[in-house]
Amino acid sequence: MARAHPLPRRSNMTIEKFNRFLRIDDGALGLSEAGVVVTLEDGDVLACGHSRDEEGQLLLQLPDEAFTRRPNRVFVDVGEGDTRARAVFAVGPDAIEGCLERVSLGLLRGWCSRQVLDGALEESDFALSVDGYDVPAAVTFQYRRDLLERSLNGGFDGFAIALPSGVFDGEAHEFALRVRGAALTSAIVGYRFQPIGCLETVEPGRVAGWCYEPGATPNESLRLQVITDSGSTLTVQADRPAAFEAGERGDRRASDFAVALAGGARAVRIAPNFAPSIDLFRPSVFVPMVDQVEAVSRIAAAVRSGTTLEPTDAQWLRSVGFDAILASLRSGGSHAPVRVAGAFAVGRQEADPAQWDTVTPRHVTIVVPVYDDLGATQACLESLAGSELPEEARVVVINDATPNADLATYLGHFCPAHGFALQRHRVNRGFVATVNEGIVLAGQDDVVLLNADTKVPAGWLQRLRAHAEKHPEAGSITPMSNNATILSWPLANEENPCPSFDETIRLDRLFQEQNSDRVVDLPTGHGFCMYLTRAALDEVGGLDPIWGRGYGEENDWCLRASAHGFRHLAACDTFVAHEGSKSFGASKKALVERNAGILLRRYPEYHELIQNFLRRDPMNEARNAVALARLSELRANLTLHLVNHLGGGVQRYVLDASISQYKEGALPLFLTRVQAAETVADPDYEIRSFSPVLHLRFSASQMPDVVSHLEAAGLTTIHLHTLAGVDFRILPALFGASAEITTTLHDYSWTCPRVFLLQGRSNFCGQPPSDVCDTCIAKFGAHPNIEFKGMFNSVAEYRTFTGSILNQSDTVVAVSDDVSRRVLKIHTDLVVARSHNADLDRLPQLSFPRPRLGRRRIAVPGAIGDHKGYELLLETARAAMAAHTDLCFVVVGFTKDDETLCAVGNVEITGAFPPGHGARLLIQSRAEIGLLLSPWPETYSYTLSDCWEAGLPVACLDIGAPAQRVRSCNGGWVIDPSVSGAGLADSLSAILYDSC
């Protein structure tokens, strides 16, 4: 990139050059191409193509004659008078443009080109400087599709330069590049090699985990060398796909790896292939667990006594980054948390199961801070009083200067009556200070932090305490809840509705029955109900006062405890209800924003730690077990709808049908794929219900087991709606069930791999023979959500497959006579029933337009792409504008190219809207008629229903179910589908200006 600033002092325009392109930031001036003159030094004026980019900046494309073999300069003159600016750029064989972009996988990456046509660079043209010192530059040239449009060298402008291994030491480094003696204007300063990853399995014969470099793209995976104690070196690519969603790990990438080590060998070091001397995860993680436990014991004794550490222990501490913590602990000060590579904590030994029955019961103090919300606090304390607390437990309620007089009075009566200790503050001290007061009052007891907006069932504390006794290495234990981020049920990481107290008791019973004694390791506990062990409190202390009124304080405490070797456990056999943000009012957002910043500054890896946990989702099995048990307990007739995330009419039909089924006593379930089969070998699916809210997540390979569970729970019907977005591999499991199979024909995925019966973008094919369809598929491809390529060799083979699905269905239903007729043309032996639609029986009162002069508004509802008639709409709008008519087209929704359509001058676009709002927005559009332009035979058209509900008659093309419905109900006009834009404009004018 070359950049020049304007010459006149009063102008603020900037002019930049990117090879062929000039980019002019003309601010609010809105210059046209006529206001820009581009000349060569010899005076020749250059004719430049022009456009504007997404930011509204003017783009000019320089012609080939600017880039000849002789040195030259390009002069760019913009504007006049005070707004005049000039920029000068060198061109020719000696002029260089380029940019250093990033470092990834050991390579310095960027682009560079000579300012001459087909002027290829050589490796010898490059000179690399690292930290001010020249080093050899091994250059690889790369094709860059993103640079092709502006390239002077056919897109071969990219380069990658191998960097010396010494720059990957974690320290800051600076890179600069000279090309043919000219320094690129960009440099990379302060680069540090800081990969992110975690070793999840380290054992004899195997090592596994995940690792990636933040600066790399999702397609650039680390190649790792695994060095073993036997002296061998194995190579593995960290590119295995993992089950995670968009937004996890910062972006969507595959970065898992696993290596089998022959002969039970141990890994002693893992390094990137471009820097084999580096130890990515530090040697501490490879120390056998028993040795780590012994080392921790020696170190703890040395810290308490102030004696000198053994050299081997001191070296081990330094290797895991604990030296700063150790020094601070000895000095009695506080320490800032450190990032420990590998995300491994020192392990502790479990108690001998044979000794569990002889362990003295722990004394526990339950600390309940209270500030506001009388109703929530009453529910909490009353459930606590009735939860059969053991005699070793006591409750301390702390009134943090509540402004609610009724609440203060209630606490004054309830607490003494039930043996709860009550502390009162004269001034509000905030959540953290209140909790720390409770921890001090607990003495040597274990402590439970319990929010005042929770409801606890009987036996909850006994179960949490039992886990603490069974796992002495535990620092915290947290139960499951409806609202506890990573511990939430049924939807993880969601604020699920808070159940009533009776429902809380039922759910807790299911968690006990399905997950007895089950615990899962957590990255951090959750403070709504968190059991803190005395061992951890003695080593870590209380909450850091910096967190003020709360939010983030328990995460900080848990991460500090992890640094001391403690584990955090989820008690999967216990459920505690949680309202969420009740007691501390509506100021949660401000608190979260403030404290999130503190948390990230202390623990830059925190989000990665949480996202890695969500990716692995080790609690999914426990959640699924309870969800299936809950389904069985409901004893309802279950209907399973196989749906996708494509939206549209299918989604609306399924929702309407499900509401009807629910009213009739059935429980609708929705089966959806949540990962693309082409990116994950065994994609995940989920099943949801909306009342009650239930959720199951499982892999495709588990489908047979899940179907068996559903059958036992009362599955009576499986309902298929479309093949778009369906993984065909799960169909045998569904058709192997004893439930009745109903298939509804919503689209043409049953006959056409392109779904819409379109050749190209908008040409209706007329359903030709299958050999003609093969030519269409070869030219245009199948619909992106139909699994055709690699599974079927021809359309005939595809139709044989879809026909077998339809023939094995117990019932096949069509949403219109038109779709039934077209599917039967291919699958001739089917018996197809007709779905009932209410608006075919009765039509709302329509307001037909009367002829008058003036502006006439026409509504075009929906998401208008090629298959909804975008090209015809654009052509019609232009024709109406050219004919100087007063037609105005209002797109109630959006289009594939809003900008081009709006530029015509007689089009308005409202934007996307949520389902169910169509009719209201059509009324608000002030349109007189609706217009549907789908070039293919739509099977029903809810947009037509929305228009009628809004009182609008509709003009549509004479094809498919919309035309059939308009005729049957006398609800508008049908137009020849071969009509041109000008012809359609004339027809609309005739409707609005010439007829009643």
N, C-alpha and C positions, 0 to 999 in steps of 0.2 A: 504494500500500500504506500502511495506517495501522498503527501498532504501539503497544501499551500494555503496560507491565510490571505484574506483580502488586503489590497493595498490601501484603499481610502480609510482614514481613521474613523469615519462615522458609520461605516458598514460593519455589521456583525455576522455576515455570511461566512461560511467555510466551504472550501472546495477540496474534495479528495479524489484521488485517482486509484483505481484498482485494475491494473492491466487495461482491459478494453473499456472499463466503465469509469465515467466521471459521476461523482455524487455531490450534489449541491444542496446544502442545508440553507434554504432561503427563508426560514422562519415563517413569519406571517405574511410575507410579500406575495406568495403564490405565483411566482414567475412562470410564464409559459416557455416552451422551447424557443419561441421567437425572441425572448429576452436574453438568450445566450448565444454568443458568437465564438466559434472554435476555429482557430487558424493555426497553420504551421508557421515556422519562423520565416519561410520564404514568401508568406502572404497568402498561400492557398487556403481557401475556406473549406472546412470539413463538414460534410453532411452527416449528422449524427442521428441515430434512432433515439427515441425518448420514451420515458415512462416514469411512474412514481412508485417508490417502494412502500412497504407496509407502514413506515413511519412518516409517509408523506413527503419524503425528500425526492428531489428531481434527479432522475437517472438519465445519463446520456451515454450511448454506446458509440465509441470511436470506430471509424471504418478502417479497413486494411491499409489504406494509403498512409495512415499515420505511423505505421510500423515497418518502415523500409530498412534496407541495409546501411543507410547512411545516418550519421548522428543528426538529430534534429531536436526541436523543441515545440511543444504544443502550448499555445496561448489560449486561455479561457477567459473571455470577457463577459461579465454578468451584470445586467441592470444598467441604469443610467443615473447621472447626477449623484446625489448623496448615497444612493444605494448601489453604486457601481463597485464592482470588485474584479480583480484580475488575479489569475494564478498561472504559473508557468511550470511545465513538467518536461523533463528530459525523456526522449525516446530514442530508439536506435540500438545498435548491437552492444554499446557500452553502458546503457542505462539498465539499472537493476531495481526491481521491486520485490518485496517479500516480507515474511513475518515469522518470528519464532513463536510457536503456539503453546507447547506443553512438553513435559517429559513423562513418558510411560514405558514400562517394560524395558528399562535401560536405554531407551532411545530418546534423543532430542528431536522433536517433530515440528514441522512447519511447512511453508511453501515459499518458492522463489522462482522468478522468471526474468529472462532478458526481455527488453521492450522492443522485440523484433519478431516478426512472424517466423515460426518454426526454429527459433533460436535455442536449441537444446544446450543445457549446461553440462559440464564435465565434473567428475569428482575432484579433479585438481583445481577447480575454480573456488572451492570452499576452504576456508581457514577458520578453525574453531579455537575459541579462547575460553578456558575454565579458570575462574577466579583470577583473571588477569594473565594467565600463562597459556601460551600456545600449545596445543596438543594435536596429534594426528587426527584427521577427520575421515572415518570410514563411512561414506555416504551411500545410501540406497535411495534411488528415485522411485516415486510412487505415483500411480494414477489417482487423481482426486476428482470424483464425480461432482462434488460440491463446487469445484473451481472451473468446471468445464465451460460454463456459459461465458465466463470472462477470460478464459485462458487464451494465450497466444501460442500454446504448444500442445494442443489437443488434449488438455487435462493433465499432462504429465508434469505438473508443477510441484507436487508434494515431495518431501524428502524426509528421511529418518537417518540420524547420525548416531552410531554406537558411542556411548559415553564410557570413560574409564571407570573401572569398578570402585575406585576410591571415592567417587562422589556419592556413593550410596551408604555413607556412614551415619546418616541421620543429622548431620550438621548442615548449615545453610551454605549454598553454593550459588555462583553467578555464571551464566553462560552468555557469550556474545558470538556473533558470526559475521565474517566478512566473505563476500562473494565477488570474485573478480576484483578484489581490492576495495570494494565498497562495503561499508558496514551497514547491516540491516538496522533500521531505526528502532526496532524492538529488541529487547533483551529480557532474559529471565533472571530475576534477582530473588534470592532468598529461597531457592528450591531446597526442600528437604525430602528425603526418601522416608515416608512414614506409612507403610502398608497397614491395612486393618485386617484382623483375622482372629481366629480362635481355634485352638486344638481341642476337639471334643472327645477324642479317644486316643489315649497313649497307653499302650499295653504291649507285652511281648507278642511279636508277630503281627502287629497292626498299629497304624497311626492314621488318624482321619481328622478332618476339620474343614475350615474354609479360610480363604485369604484373597484379598484383592487390593489393588492400588487405587486410591481415590481419584487420581488424575487420569486413569485409564478409562476408555469407553467400555460399555458392557461386552463388546466383542473382543476385548484385549485381556486375555486371562493370563495370570502368572504361570510360568513353567518353573516347577520347584525341583530341587535336588534334595533327596532324603539320605542322609549319611547315617549308617547304623554302627552299632558297637562291634560288628564283625568286620568292619572296614569296607563294606560294599556301599555303592552309591546307586540309588534308584531315582528315576525321573518320573514326575507326575505332573499333569496339567490340572490346575485349579479351575476347571471349567464345567464341572458336573452341575446340571440344573438342580435347583432345590425348590421346595414348595413355599414360595413367598409371594406377596402381593406387591403391586406398584406402590412405591414410596418406601419400602423396606430397604435397608442397607443404603439409603440415600438414592438409589436408582434400581432399576430392574436388571439383575445380572446373575449369571450362574458362576459360582466360585467355590464349590465344594471340591474336596479331594479325599481320596482314601488309598492307602498303600498296604498291601500284604507283604510282610517281611519274612523271608524264608528262615526256617529253623528256629522260630521264636525269637529272632533278633530284636533288639531295641533300637529305636531311633535316638541318636544323640544330638543331631543338628538338622535343621531344615533351612535351606538357602535358596534364593532366586537364582536361576541359571546364569543371569548376567552379572551376578556378584556372588560367586560360590563361597567366598570367605565369610559372608555375613551369617549370623544366627538370627533368623526371623523371630523365633519364639523364646529365645533365651534358654540356657541349659537347665534352669531350675525345674522346668516342667517335666524333665525326664528323670529326675531323681525319684527312685522308688518311694512309694507312699510311706512305708515303715520308716525309711531314713528321714523323710520330711517330718514325721511325727516326733522322732527322737531329736532332730535338730531344733524344732520349735520348743521342745521342753528345755533343752540346754540354753537356748537364747532367752526364753522367758525367765529362767533362773538368773542368768547373767544381768538382764535388765533390772530385775528387782533388787539384786544385791549390788549393782554398780560395778561388777568385776569385768575384766577384759574377756572378750569373746575368743573362742578358739579360732585359729586362722581359717579353717575350712568352713566354719559357720559364718564368719564375717564375709568370706568370698561368696557363699551361697546367698546371703542377704543382699549383697550388692548386685548380684546377678538378677534378682527379682525387683530391684528398685526400692528396697526397704531401708536403705542406709539413712535417708533423710528422716524417715519416720522414727527409726531407732534413736537417732540423735535427739530428736524433739522429745520423745518419751522420757529419755534420761534427764533432759533439762527441765522436765515438768511443764513444758509449753504445749501449745496446740500445733498441729501440723496440717499443711495443705495436702489433700489427697494426691496420690501419684497414680500415674497410668501404668499398669502392670502388663507388659506384653504377654500375649497368650491368654489373658483373661482367666488364669487359673488361680484358685485359692489353695493355701496349704490345707491338707486334709487332716482330719482327726479320726480316731478309732471309734467304732460303734460300741455301745455297751453289749456285754455278753447276754444273749437272750435268756440264758438260764438264771441271770441275776435280776431280771426285771421285777419279779414278784417280791424281791427283798428290798427294793429301793424305797427309802423313806419318802413318803409323799411330800412334794414340794409345797411350800407356802407361796401363795399367789396374792398379790394386791391388784385389784381391778381399778384403774384410774379413769373416771368419767368426767372430762371437762364439760361445763355447761355454760352457754352464753345466752341463747334465745330459743324460741319455738317451743311453746308449752306443750302442744300436742305431740310432737315428735319425742320430746324428752319424757313425757308420761309413758308413751308406748315403750321406750327403751327401758326405763327403770322398772316398770311393771313386769316386763318380760324378764329382766334380770333377776328380780325378786322371786319369780316363779320358775327359775331355770335349774333348781336343785343344786345349788352351789355346794361344793364340799366344805367340810368344817375348817379346812386349812386355808380357805379363801376369805378375803375381806374386800369390801367395796369402799372406795374413797371418791365421793362426788365433790367436785370443786366448782363452786359458783363464782365465775369470773366476772363479777360485778354486772349481772344481767340488768338490762334496762326494763325488763318485763316484771312488774310487781307481782302479777299472778303467778309467774314461774317461781319467783323467790319464795312466795308464800307456800306454794306446793312443795318445794324442796324442803322447807322448814318443817313441814308436817310428815312428808313421806319418808324421808331418810331416817330419822330417829325411830319411826314406827317399824322399819324393816331392818334395823341394825346397820345401816349404811353410815359411815363417817361423812360429815359434811363440813367442808372448808368454805369460808366466804372471803372474797376480796372486796375491799372498799373501792378500788379503782381497777379498771380492766388492764390485765397484764398481757393478754394475748395467749394464743394456744400453746406455743412452745414453752413459754415460761410456766404456764399452768401445768403442763405435762411434767416438766422437770421438777416442779414442786411435788407432784404425785410420786415421782420416782424416788425422791429423797424420803418422803413419808413411808415408802415401801420398805425401807431398811434393807435387809438382806433377802427379801422375797423376790421371786420372779414377778414380772409386771405385765399386765395386759392393758394396752391403750384401747379404750372403747369409746367410739364416738357416741354422742347423745342422740343421734338419728338412726340408731341401729335397733334391731329386734333379735334377741337371742333365744334359741330353743333350749329345752332341757338337755343337760349333759354336755353342752358345748365346751365348757371349760375343762371337764374331765378328759375329753378327747384331745384338746390342745395340749394339756399338761402331759398326757400319756406320750404324745409324740416327742415332747421335750425330754422326757425321761428315757425314751427309747433311743434318742439321737442326741447324745451329749455334745456333739459338735455343732448343734443347731444354735444360731443366734436369735432367730425369730421364726415364728410359725403363724401363718395367716389362713383363716378359713376361706371357703368359697362364698360368693355372694352374687346378688343380682347386679351390683354396682361397685366394682372394685378393679377396674381396668383389666389387667392380665388374668385376674381371678374371677372375672364375671361369668355368669351363666344366665341364660343359655347362649348368648352371643358374647364371645370374648372381646374384651376391649370396648364394650358398649355400656351405656347407661340403660340397662334393662329396667322395665317397670318394677317398682318395689311391691312385693307380694304382701298380702294381709298377714296377720300373725298366724292365723289358722293355716294358711298356705305355706308359710315359713316352716311350720312344724311338719307338714306333709313332705315338703322338699327336703328338709333335713333328714327325715326318715329314709328317703330314697338315697341320699348321699351316703348315709351310714350303710345301708344294705348293699349298694352297688360298689362302694369304694372303701370298704372296711380296712383301716390301718394304712391306706395308700397315701404316700406323700410324694411330692414332686419338687425338685430343686428349682428355686426362683432366683432371678438376678437381684430382686429386691422384694421386700414385703410390702404390704399396704396398710396404712395407718388407721383405717376405719375400725379394725379389730385386730391388733397385732400383739402376739405373745412374745415378750422379750425375756430371754433367759438371764439369770443372775450372772452367770459366767461371762456372757457377752457384755452386760452392763458394767461389770467390774473392769473389764479391759477397755471398753470403748467410751464409757461414760454416757451422759444423757444426750439430749438433742442440742444442736448448736443454736444459740440464741439468734444468730443472723437471720433465721427463717421467720422471725417475727410472729405474725398471726397464723402462720402455717402454710402448707402446700410445698412439698419437696423435702421437708425435714426428715421424714421416715426413709426416703431414698438415700439421703446423705448418711443417715445413721447406718443403714444396711450396707452401703458401700464401704464405710469405714470398718464395719464389722467384718466384711469380706476380706479386707486387707489384713485383718488379724486372724484369718483362717476359719471364720465361722460360716456356716451354711444358713440359707434362708429357705424354709419349707412351706409348701402349700399343703394344708390339711384337707385332702380331697374327700374326707368322710364327714365334714362339718359344713353346715350352711348357715350364714348369718345375714339377715336382710339389712339393707342399707339404703336410706332415702337419698343421701348425697346432698351436700352443700346446704343442709337445713339449718343446723345450729348456728352457723357463722354467716348467715344472711346471703345477700345477693352480690357481694364484692369479690366473688371467686375469680372473675376474669383478671382483674388488676393484680390480685395476689399471685395468680399462676404466671402471668407475664413477667412480673418482677423476679419471682423465685426461679423460674425456668432459666433465666439468664445466669443466675448464680450457679445453678446446678451444672449448666453446660461449661461454664468457666472452670469449675472445679473438676468436672469429669467429662472431657471432650468425647470420650467413648461411650457415654451413657446411652444415647439414642441407639447406637449400634448394638449395644448389649441387649437392649429391650427388643429391637427389631430381630435380632438373631434368635431370641427366645420365641417370638411370635412366629418366625419362619419355621422353627422346629416344632412348635406347638406341642410340647410333651404332655399337656393337660387335656388334649383333645379326647383321648380315650376315656378319661374320667367324665368329661362332659357328655360324651355320646352315651355312656352307660346309663346316666341319669335320664337323658332325653328319651331313650328307648323304654326305660322303665315307666316314665311318665306317660308315654303313649299307650303302653299296655294297661296302665291303671285307668286311663280314660274310658276304655272299652267302647270306642266310637267306631262307626263305619268310616274307614280311611279311604280317601281318593287321592291318588298320587298323580299330579300333573307334571309331565316332562316339558319344561319350558326353557327359553333362552333369554339372553339379555338384550335382544335386538329391538325390543319395544314394539310400537306400532299396534295394528289391529289385533294381532294374536294375543299380545299381553292384555289388551283391554277385554277381549272375549274371555280369557282365562279368569280374569278378576271378576267379571260379571257372573260367570258360571260358578265360581267358587263361593261367591256371596249367596247365590241361590242354594247351593249344596249345603252351606253352613246353616241357613235358615231351615232346611229340611232335616237337620240333625246329623249330617255327615261332617267330618273334619277334613278339609282340603289340605293337602301337602304339596309343596312345590320343589321339584327336583331340578337342579340347575348345575351346569358345569362351571367351575370357577377358575379353571386353568385351561389354556389352549392345548389340545392334544398334540399339536405340531411342535410345541416347545417343551413339553414334559411327557416322558414316556408313560407314566401312570398318573394321569391328571386327577385332581381333586374334584369332588362333587359336594354339594350341600343340599340338605332337605330342610325346608322351613315351613312353619305354620304361623298364622297371624293371630289366632285366638284359640287356645293359649299360645304364647310365643314360645316356640320350640326350635331347636337348631341341631342338625347333625352335619358333621363334615367327615368325609372319608374318601379314599382313593377309588378309582374305577375298578381295581382288582378286588376290592372289598364289596362290590355291588351285590353279588349273590348272597353274602351273609346279611347285608343290610335288608335286602328284600325278604329274606327268611324271617328276620326280626319283625318287619312290618306286617308280614302275613300273620304271625303269632299275635300281633297287637290289633289285628282287625282290618287289614287291607282288603278291600272288596273290589276296587276299580283302579286300573292304570290308564291314564288318558294321554295319548300322543296328539300333538297339534301341528308339528312341522318337523322336517328333517334338517332345516337350517340350524346350525349351531349344535347339532347332536353328534356325539361320539358313537359311531355305529357299533363299537365293541361292547357297549353296555346293553344292547338290545336283547341278546340271548338271555341275560339274567332277568330282564323284565318279562319277556315272553315265556320264561320258564316258571313264572309264578302261577299260582292257582287263581289269582284275581282276574276279573273280566277286563279285557283290553278294548278300549274305545279309541278310535282314531278319527279326528275331525279334520276335514280338508279345508285348510285356510289359504293355502297357496299351491303352487304347482311344483313344489319340491318333490312331489311323488311321481312326476313325469319328466321334469326338466331340471338338469343340474344347475342351470342358471336361474332357476326359481320363477322368473318373471315372464318367460316366453318371449324374450327380447333378443334379437340379433344386434350386436353392438350396443349402443347406448339407449336407443329409443325406437327401434323398429320391431313391431310385432311380427313374429315368425309365422304365425298361422298353423303351428303344430305340424311341420312337415314329417316325412319318414325319418327314421332314426339315423340313416346314413347321412342325411343332410344335417342332422343335429350333431353328428360327429365332426363334420367340417366346422360348424359353428363353435363347438367346444375347442377344437384345435386352434381356431383363430382368436376367439375372445376369452376362452377359459371358463371354468365353472364359477359359480358364486363363491366368494371367499369363505363363506360359512358352510359350504357343502363339501364333505370329505370325498372328493372324486378322484383326484390324481393319486396314483399309487394303489388305488383299491379297485378301480374299474377300467377295463380296456375299451369300452364303448358305451354309448348311451343305451343301447339295447341291453347290455349286461346290467347297467344301473337300473333300468326299468324292471328287469327280472327280479332284482333285489327288492326294490320298493314294492313291487307287486306281491312278493312273498309276505312282506310286512302287512300289507292291506288284507291279504287273504287269510292271514293268521289272526287278524283282529276279530273280536266277537261282534263288534258293531263299527260300521264306517258311516260317518255323518258328514254331510256337505253343508256349508254355511249359505249356499245359494244354488239354485238350479243351474246357473251358468257354469260354476266350477264343477258341479257334478257331471254335466254333459261333457266337459272338456277332459276330465280325468277318465271317464268311461270310454272316451275315444281311444285311449291307450290301454287301460286295464278293463277290457270288455266284459269280464266275467264277474265283476264286483256287484254286490248289492249295496246301494247307497241310500241312506235315510236322509231326510231333510231336516235341518235345524230350524227351530221356531224363532222368528225375530218379530218382536212386537210391532215395529214401525211398518211392517208390511200389512198389518191388520188395521192400524189407525195412524193417521198422519196429522201432526199438529197444524193449526191454522197457519197457512202461508200467506205472505203479503206480496202479491205479484206487482211488479212495477208498472206505473202508468207513464205514458210518453210525456216527456217535458224537456225543455231545454236546460242547459247548464251541466255542471259536473256530475257524472254518474259513477258511483263507486261499486267495484266488483271485488268480492272477497275470494281469495285463492288460499284455502286452508291447508296446513300440513307442512311437512319437511319436503320441499320441492327440489328433488334431484332429477337425474335423467329419467328414472322410471316413474316420475310423477309429472313429466311434461315440461321440464325447465326450458328446453330449447324452443318449444312451441310458445310458451309464455313470453320468452324474450322476443321472439319474432313478432308476436301479436302486439306487444307493448310498443315496439318500434314502429310497426305499421300504423297503429292508432295515433302515435305521435306525429308520424309523417303526414297522416291524413288530417291533422289538426282537429281531431275529435276531442271531446271532453271526457273520455273514458279514463278512469283512474283505477289501477289495480292495487289491491291491498292484500299483501301476503300475510295471512295470520299464521305466523310460524317463521320459518327461515328457508333459505335456498342454498344451493351448492356454491353460488357466487353472488352474494348480496350486492357487492360493489358494482359489478357490471350491470345488474338489473336496475339498481337505483339510479345509475348514471343516465338511463333513458329519459327520466324526467317525469314520468307519469306512474311511478311505482312507489308504494310505501311498504315497509317491512316491519312487523311488530317484534320479531324475535321469538326464540324458543319459549315454550310454556309447559308447565307440568300437566300430566294426564288429568282429564276431567274438567279442564278450564276452557276447552275449545268453544262451546256454545256461548259462554259469557263473553269471550273475547270477540266472537263474531258479531254479537249484538253491539259491542262497544266500537266495532270498526265502522259502523254507520253505512255498511254496504247494503245494496238493494237486491243483489243476487249473489249466489255462489258459483264458482267455476272450478270444475275438476277436469284435468287434462292428462290423466294417466294414459299412456299409449298402449298399455297391455290390458288384458281382461281382468281387472281387479275382481276379487272373489266376494267382497261384501262392501267395504268402505264405510268406516265409522265417521270419516270426515263428512260424508253425505248426511249421516244421521245428525251430526253436530249442526250442519247448515239448516236442516229442517227444524231441529229443536230451537234454533235461533230465529225461526220464522222466514228463512230465506229460500225461495225456489232456486233450483240449481240447473245450470247448463253443463252438460258433460259430453264427452265423446261417446259415440254410439258403439260401445264395446264393453263386454263384461257385465258384472252384476250391477254396477251403478246405473247403466242404461236400462237394464231390466227393471230395477227398482223405480227409477224415475217414471218409466212408462206405466208400471203397475199402479202407482199411486198418483199419477198425473201431477208429479212434484216438480216439473220444470221442463227443460228442453234437451233433446239429444241432437248432436251435431256429427256430421260425417267425419270419421276419424282420419281421413286423408286430407282434411282441410289445411290450407296454408295459413300463415300468420295473418296475412291481409284478409283472407276469406273469413277467418274467425273474428277479426275486428269488425268486419261488415256484419256478421251474424249477431254479434253482441250489440252493435249499434241498432240493428233492426229490432232486437228484443227491447231495448231500453228507450228508443226514440220513436219507433214506428208502430208499436203494437201494445195491446193491453196485457 
